[in-house]
Each structure stands twice: as C-alpha cells, then as structure tokens.
Amino acid sequence: MRKTTKVARLAAALITVSLIGAACGGSDDAATEEAAEPASYPTSLDDCANVTYDYAKPATVGGMTITYDINPAAVWDDGSPITAADFAATWEASLNTPGSISTSGYDQVTAVAAGASDKQVVVTLKSVYAPWRGLFGGIIKAASVKNTKDVSADFADNIPFSGRPYKIKSWSPDQVVFEPNDKYWGTDKAVTKKFVMVPKADSDTEIAAIKAGEVDFIYPQFFAGIEEAVKQDNIASQIDYGGDYEGFYFQQKCGPFADPNFRAAFSMSIDRDALFEQIYIPLGGKELLQCGPMVPGPYCVGDEFANSYDPAAAEALLTEKGWTKVDGFWADPTGKVPDVRWIINTGNTRRESTQAYLIPLLTAAGFKVRADNCDAECYFQKRLPGMDYDMAMYISTAPPDPAYVTASFACDLIPTEANGNIGQNSQGWCNTEASDLLYAADVDADAATRADKVKQALALMAKDHVMLPLMQFPKSGFARTDKVSGPWNGELNNYAAFNNIHLWQDLDGDGQIVMAAEQWPGCLNPITECANSSWMVWTTSFQVLPGAYATTNDGKYVLTNLLSGEATVEIKS
C-alpha cells in the first residue's frame, strides 16, 4: 500500500505524506478480553478513544505575511474566477474540518484575506513558516461547499470542479473519466479528449492488461524482475528513485506497543538485515534504509536506525521489567500475553511474504503476532487513520520538504476526540522534545540549523522505537508505445506522480488513453482521511485542484500558472 507520508494530497497535499497499499475490523474478542485485565497501558480501541496528550506547541515569535497574486485569467471550469475566497476556504477547511489529516502550517495562519482586489491573497501567519511553499498546494472551490469550516460530508464520490487542464466527467468504483476543461486558461491544455483510469486487482492483472492492450499505461509497485515481466516490443519502461520508502510502524496510542518496554524489545527482535536479504535483495534492493521515515538526503544523517537488532538486549529489558515467558510467549507482570495485530493490504505479495517470513521468527523470540489484514481502501482510508492496528507495513510517498515529518509525528497531531480527530500521526507517538524540535524546524529559515533539528528528531524516533525503516522504493511506469506518446515518463518520480496526464497523446486513434490504477479509493475528500491514500490523490485531486506551488520530478517546488508571479514574503521580527 502507499500512504501520502508514507506520504503523501489536496490542499495540504504538498506538506503531508501519502500511503500506498477482509472487512475492516474493530476491536476483536482478544482485545476485549485484554481490556478487562489490569494493565499499565490502554489496550483496546475503546480505551484508545479516551487517550489524551498534554502537549502545548512552543510559543511563536514574530510573524510572516505571504502575498499571492492570482493570475487574472485563472477561472474554475464553470468560468467563475479563482479568488482569495477559495484560498480562505482551503485554509478554513484544512484547519477546522473534523478528521482533517493536515493542519500543519495552516495552524500558523491567522488570516487569509483579499488584498488590493479579490485576485490578491494576503496570508498572515503568527510565526515564520519555512516550508510555506507547501501551503495552498491544492485549492478547493469555496462555492462548492456549504460550510468551509467543515467539508467532511463533501466530495464523497466526486470533486465537482477543476482549475486544471482536465475535469472529472464521472467517477465510480469502476472507473474515473476525465475530459478537457474548456475554461482552462493555461497554455498546457489537455491534448487527449478522454483519459480513463480503471482499477486492477494486482500487479499481475495490470501487467496482463497492458500486454493485451486493454490499458495503455500502468504504474505498478516495483518488484525484482518487473521489467522482464512486462517486456514486450511495444512497451517502454521508466524506473526512478524518489521519495518512496517502506517501513514497519508501531501504533502506541493504545494496544501492546503503548508499553515502551515491550515496544523496544519487539523492535530490537527484528533482524532487518536478514529480512532485507530475504525479501528486498530479490526485489533488486541495494541497501537497508537507516534514516527513519525519510529517504537519504540533507535532513538525515543516514545511520539513525543502524544496529537496531539486539535480541539479547530485548530479552534483558523484558526480564528486568518483570516479564516472563508463558507457554513460550512473553507475558507482562500480570501474566497477560500481548496479542500483536499486524496489518497489511491484502493482495500485496511482498508484504504477505514478509509476514510469512517474520511471524515465525517473532514467535520463536516469544512474541505473539498474527496477520490482521484488509484491502487497500480499508487499510489506508479507515484502519490506519482510525489507529485500528498494532503493527503496520507500508510505503510512504513523501514530498520534498521535511515538514511532512511534523504532520506525521507531532504530539498534537495524534487524532483524538479532544482535537476532533485531526492529524496524520497515526502511530500515536508523542515525544515532547521531538515535537518541539519539529515545530522549531518549521519556523527556522536557516537551512543548516533547520536540517540539524530534523536530524535530532529522527534520532529520538530511533531511541523511542517508533518505526523501523526498510527500503527506498523505486517508482516504475510502463507505457504502450503504439497507444500513448508524449511526456508519460516525465513526472513519474514526482511526489504528485503522473500529474501531467493532460499532455499525454493518444496514438492509436481511439480518442482516449486508459490507465490501470493499482489501488482504488473509496472516497475522494481531499481534506479528510480519504486523502491518506496516494492513489486517491494521484487519480483525482492532483488532476483537478490548482495550487500556488507544485512539486517537480527532481524534488523541488516551483511556481504554477495559478499565480501571476512569485509570492511576496515579509518576515516580521
């Protein structure tokens, strides 16, 4: 699965992360039985709902004003102008909608108002915000919703407006159909009359479909031998490395991993080197990822999670804390054996193989672990945001700026009833020192000192055993050269993936380009947990929502034609 980090979406898409991926489960009988037993940590989903966090963000000083001049020609697909009101609606929806997954940055904004005209937007912030270009990366249309402060009931099965070259003609569980936006003002107008995306169950089905000519393009999750599997005279390939990375995550708001000693011992009992050799080297993996929730680059030292495997220390820790073996499994001082629910998305062969390989080894080490899987929609749009799991494994698609780490790991962005279940910290990790560092990084305009703060936070993640990084994943795209041409391979390494589909050309004369989607969203809301899925934003919101700045294939932010020029930034002391 893929998560928008693992992400990676809408108005806040460029500063958050998205995830790539049975009926969805709630508390099971085992969890209910556990809740009835005395424990030093919350054990069930019912307990989880009552967990709160005593954390206050660092006080801010100074401030910042950003002035955007909207392109006078910029209009929605009905011809109505894109104005400051749409920026204000995006801010209000992102900040206030119950279940909003990305409030980071927007929570520093105190006002969004028209300037000299409604085509000028003045955004006032209570602090300096270093990753400000990630704000307003996808603008919603104010007139499309009844209440801009709560859009949770909107966009269930359509995004009924567009400020980009294509607009959504129809969406269903079977396909999404795009047609040219005839009111689009830019020079990069849609080339093909119809672009269709259809769901395919798995990579094998995708590959069979493109080889048979049923689809023109596929963007499957990479695996060793995929180029050989797809190889055909009329199929071209593109393999790139970008911001995708896979990892294990331990949910610690409630359940077994809320106990820090158990979580540490469990994490230290996973031999990542052996796992990498078993699972990832056959996929073409080169080296084990050590940074944490990030690919190598200026914001990570590169050895934060090195030497994480230490089974002797794990056993010593549990023994010291009064844990003993009961029928071969570690039991806490009350005699209770934690039941670890490990969730992945069904149908992902690599992750299923990882469970088959690792669960017996963890069992031998004294940990009771079971597969508790469901399909991609359930996984990414329900159970991960709902924190209905203990251990998870997924690929995150991260934007270029590390502000997504704040969105994914800050204490106040753990969804709770107290905060209206906002935030994308679905691990439930709260380390106040790390949160302070991340927020300090967000307001640090100095690139070097900002990077140092992020590195310190990653080191604290390793110390707290929040997750275990596994591998930086390549992105793979394949196109039928007899059916599609143009820059189909130009943006596949982009955080926004194939966001240039409007420039692809139909070659075979059937009037359309058909793309296979590896996963299919169950809802399209670009503000709420719907946007937790990379495939949701890739197949819908990135294609229709205009933004002030956009990401590039080489991991930068660039001005879009929504604006008439670079934004003006004023920092207040």
N, C-alpha and C positions, 0 to 999 in steps of 0.2 A: 504494500500500500504506500501511498505517498501522502504526506501531510504538508500543508502550506505552513514550514518551520520558521519537520521535518518539516518549512515550510516553507506555506508558503499560503491577494485575493481582492477585490473591491476597493472601497475607499481606503482601507488600511492595508491593502494587499502588499504594498511595496515596503512595509516595515514589519510584516509578520511572516510567519513561516507556514508552508502548506505541507500536507501529508499525502503520501502515495501508498495506497494499499496493494447459517443457522438462525434462527430468530435471535433478535437481540435479547440478551439476558439481563436480569436484575439480580437481586440477592438470591443466592441459591440456598438450599436447605443447609448445606455445610456452613455457609456464612451466618445463617440464622442461629444455628447451634452455637457457633463461636461467640455470637453476641451475647448469649445467655451466660457465658462463662466470665469470671472476673479476668480482667486484663489491664495492662498499664497503657494501652493504646486503643483507639477506636478500631473496631473490627468489621463492621457491616456498613452497607450503604446507608442504612438509617442513621447509624452513628455519624457517618460521613457528612450528612446534611447539617449536623449540628456543630461541626468544627468551625471555629473562627480563628483569626490570626490577629495578634496585637502588633501591628506594624504601621508606622507612620512614615511616609516618604520624607526624605530630607527637605528642609526648608530651602526655598529658592531665593535667589537674589537677582537684582537687575531685571532684565526682560528683553524682549525681542519683537520686532514688527516685520512682517513679511507682506510686501505689496505685490499682488499679481495683476497684470494687465491682460484681460481675456481678449483673445483675437476677436475683433469686431464682427468677423464673418461666422464665428462659431455658433452653431444652432443645433438643436435636437432634431430628431428625424421628422418631427411634425412641423418644423420650420420655426419654432419658438426659440428665442435666444438663450444661450447658456449664460447665466449671470451669477452675481455674487450670492444670490439666494440659493443657488444649487451648491455652492461651496459651504454656505451656512448649514444647509440641510444635511450635507455629508458629515460635517462636524457634529451636529446635534444627534444624528442617528448613531454615529460611531461611539459617542461618549455616553449616551443615555439608554439605548435600546437594551432591554433585558437579554442577557445571553450574548452581548456583543463580544466578539473574540479579540478585538484590538482597540484598546483605548489609549495605548502608549502614544505619547506625543500629543494626541488630541486632548489629553487631560492637562496639558500645559497651556492650552489655548483658553483665553478668557473672553475673546470676542472675535466674530467674523462678520464684517460689515462692508457695505458698498463704500467706495471711496469717492472719487470725483464723479463717477457715474456707476450704473449697475454693471458695467463691464470692467470695473476695477474692484479688486477684493483686498481689503486690509485685514490681515490676521494678526491679532495681538496675543503674545504669549507672556506668561509670567516668569519665564526663565529663558536663557539661551537654550536652543534645542539643536544640537549638532547635526542630527540626521533629518533636518527639516524637509529635504527634497523628497523624502518618503511620504510626507503628508499629502493628502489630496491626490493620491495616485490613481484613484478611480472615483469619479464624481457621480452621485446619484441625482436624479431629476427631482427637484423639490415638489413640483406639481404632480408627480406620480404617486405620492403617498398622502394619506390624510393627516398623519401626525409625524412630523420629522423627528420627534424625540422618542418614538417607539415604532420601528418598522418591522418588528418581529413577526407580524402577521402578513407582511407583504412578500411578494416575489416567490410564492410557493412553487409555481410551475412556469414562470415567465419573468423576463426582465423586459418590460414593455416599452423601452425607449432605447435610443442609441445616439452616441455622439462620435461614432467611429464609422469607418467605411461600410461595414456590414451592420445589419439589424437582424434580430431574431424574427423569422416569419412564424415559426412554430417550434414548440418543444414538447416532447412526450417521453415516456420511458423507453421508447423505441428509436428515437432519433431527434436531433435538432437540425433545423433547416435555416440557413442564413440566406438573405437576399441583399442586394446592394441598397445602401441608404442613399436615396436620391437627393437628400438635402445635405449630404456631407460636403463640407466646404474645402477640404484639403485637396492637394494635387495627387495624393496617393489613393485614388478612388479604386473601388473593388473592380477587379479585372474579369472575374467569372460570375455569371448570372446566378449561380446557385452553389452553395457549399453545404454539404451534408456531413454530419458526424453521426456514427452509429455505434452502439456498444457491441463489444465482442467479449466472450466469456473469459478468455485467457490468451496468453501469447501464442499457443499453438493454433488457436482459432484465427487470431489476427494474421499469422503467417500464412495459413492456408488461404485466407480470404484475399490477401494481396497477390499471392502466386496465381490464384484462379481468376484474378481480375475483378473480384467482387468489390474491392475497395482500391483506392488509388494511393493511399498513404497510411502508414502505421507508425506509432511512436511507442514501441513496447519497452517494458523494463528489460534492461540489458542482462544477458547471461552468456557464459562462455559458449562459443560455437554459434551464436545467433546469426552472424554474418553468413556462415556456411549454410545454416538452416533456411535463410531467406534467399540465398544466392539463386539468381536467375538472370538470363541475359538482359531482360528488360526491367530489372530492379536495381536502383542505385542506393547506396547506404551512406550514412554520416554518423560517426561516433565522436563524441566530445566529452570532456570532463568539465564539470561546472560546480555548482553549489549543492549538489545532491549528496547526502550521506546517510548511511543506515546505522542504527544503534538499538541497544536494549534500554528500556526506560522502566523505572521502578516507581509506582504510584504510592506516595507516602502520606497522603491526607488521611487515609484510613486503610485498614487491612494489615497484613503481616509486615509490610515494609514501613509502616508507621513506627515500628520499633527500630531505632537506628542501629542497634547491635545486630539484630537479625539481618537487616538490610546490608550492613557492612560485611558480615560473614558470608551471606549469599553471594554478593558481588565478588568477593575475594575467592570464591569457589569456582568461578567460571574461567576456564583456561581459554582466553581469547586467541592465543597463538595457535593452539590445537584446532580451535573452531575455524579460524581463518584458513588453515591448511586443509581442513575437511570440506568446508563449504565455499570459501571465496577464491582460493587458488584455482580450483577447477573452473571458476567463472572468469578467470583472467585477472584476478586481483593481484596487485603488485605489493602492497604493504598495508599493515594494520593501521587504522586511523587512531591517533593518540590525542588529538586536540580536545575532544569532547563534542558538543553539539555544533560543530563548525568544521569546515574544510581547511587545510593548511593555508596560511596567509599571514598578513601583518597583525592579526588580532589574536594569534595563538602562538605559544612557544613551540609546541609540537611534541612535548613529552608529558603533558599534564596527566594522562592516564596510563603512562608506561608502568610496567611491573605491577599491574593491578591484581594479578593472580598470586595468591598466597594462602593455600589451603591450611597450612599449619597455623598461621595467624588467625584464620577464621575459626578453627576448632578451639584454639586457646581463648579467643574472645568469648565465644558462647559458653565455654566451660567456666570461665571467670565470672560470667554474669548469671550463673546458676542454671544454665540449660543442660539437659541430659538427653541421652538417646532413649527413645521408647519405641520398641519394635523396629529399630534401625533408623528412626526419624528424630530429628532434633525437636525437643519439647521444651516449652518455656518453664519457668519455675513453678507454674500452677499445674504442669503436666499436659498442657494443651499443645498439639502439633499444628503449626500453621499450615493452611491449605492455600498454596500459591496458584492463582489463576493466570495463566499465560495466554494472552490473546494475540492472534494474527488474523489477517484476512484470508478466508477460505479460498482455495484455488491457487494460492501462491506456492509453487512447488519448492522454491528455495527456502522459504520460511517454514513450510511443513517439514522439509528435510532437516532444518535446524532444530526444530522441536524433537524430531525422531532421534537425532544425534545427541542432543544435550540433556533431555529429560532423564534418560537412564543414568547419565553421569552425575546429574544433580541428585538423583535418588540414591546413588551409591555414596554420595557425600552427606546424605542424611536430610535432604530437603524434599518435602512432598510437593510436587509440581504436576499440574495437569493442563493439557490443552483446553482452552475455553474460547473457541474461535467463532467468528461470524463473518458475513460477507462485507465487502468494502464499504457500502453505504452505512450499514450498522456500525462498523468499526470506527470509521472516521467522522461520521456526522452524528453519531449517537453515543457510543460507549466511551470513546476517548474523551470527548468534551464532557460527558457525564461522569467521568472518572470511575467507570464501572469495570475495573480491571485491577490486577496487581502488577503484572509484568507485561510489557508491550514491546513489539519489534516493528519498526517502520523506517521508511526513507523520508527524510525531510528535504524540502526544496527551499533553500534559504536565499533571500535577496542579498545584494552586495553589501549593504550596511549592517553592522552588528547590532543595531537597535532591536532586531528581532529577538535577540537573547534576552533583553529586558522584558519584552512582551511575553516570552515563553517561560521565564524563570523568576520574575519578581514576586515577592510575597503578596502584594496587594492585587496581583492579577491571577491568583488562585480562585476559581469560581466558588463562591459561597452564597448562601442565602442572604447573608448580610450585605454583600456587594451586588446583588442582583444577578449572580452567576455570570458576571463578565470576566473576561480574561482568557488567555490561552495557556496558562500554567497548569496543564492537565497532569503534571507529575505531582503537584501538591507540595513542591519543595519550598520551604521558607527558611532562608538563612539571611538574617537581617544585615549582616556585614556584606554579603554578596549583593543583596538588593540595593544597599546604599552605594556600592561600587558601580553597579549597572546604571543607576539613575545619575550618579556623578559623571559617568562616561557620556551619558546622553546630553549633558549640558556642558561638556568640555570641548571647546573649539580647537584645542591643540591636538593634532593627530597623534603625536607620540605619547603624550600623557593619557590621552583617551584610550589608546591601544593597551597601555600598561594596566589601566583599570579593568578592561575586559579580560586580560590575561589573569589578573588576580582573581576575578570572579570564576573563571574556568578552573583555577586551581582549587578553589573552595568546593566546586561541584565534584571534583575528583575526591577530595577529602571526605565529603558527605555521601559519596557513593550514590549520586543521583541517577546516573546512567552509565552505560559502557559503549563507547564508540566502536564501530566495526570497520566500515569501509567507505571511501569516497566513491560514489557510483557514477559510471559513465551514462551519458544520455545517447539513445540510439534512435535514429529515424530512417525510414525506408520508403522510397517513392517509386511508382511505376513510371519509367521514362517514356512509355508510349501513351501515358494518360495525363501526366502533370509535368509542368516545367515552371520556370521562374525560380525565385529565391526560397524554395521549400526547405533548403538546408541552411538558411541564413541566420535563423534565430533559435535553433533547437537547443543551444546552450544557454539561452536567456532564462532568467527566473520566470518570465512570462511565457516561456516555451514558444510555440508556434503562433505568436501574436501577429504575424504578418501574412496570414492566410489570404487576406484580400488581394495580395499581389501574386498569388499563385495562378498559373494559367492552365486552362483545360485544353488538352491536346487532342483527345480522341473525338471531339465534336459532339459529345452527348449533352453539353450545356451545363455540366456540373462536375465538381470534384467531391469525391466521397472519402472520408477519413474514418478509420476504425479507432474507437476510444477504448482503452484498456479497462477503465472503470467508469461507472455512470452515476451521477449524483441523484439523490432522491429529492433534493430541494435546491433552490437557486438563490436564496437570500445572500447577498454579498456582505452582510454585516454580521450575521449570526453564525452558529456552528456549521451551517451549510457550507460556509467558506473555509472550513477546516480541511477540505479536500482539494488537492491540487487539480484534480480532473474537473471539479466543478468550475473553478475559476478559469482554467485553460479553455474549457469548452463553452463557457458562457460569458462571465463578467469581463474578462480581459478582452473579449472581442467587441464589446459594445460600450463599456464605460470609458469616457475620456478622462485623461489625467494631466496634471500640470507637468509632471516629470515622469519619465519611463526608464526602465532598466534596459541595458544593451546586452548584446551577446557576449561582450568581453567584461561584463560585470561593472558597469558604470551607470550613472544617472544622466539623462540628457533631457533638455527642454523639448516639449512636444508642441505641435501646432495649435493646441488649445490656447496657448499664450502667445502674445504678440512679441514677446521678448523675455529675457531673463528676469526673474523676480528680483525685487529690490529688498535687501535685508538690512535692517537697522538694529544694532545691538545697543541696549541701554545699560549703563553702569549702575 
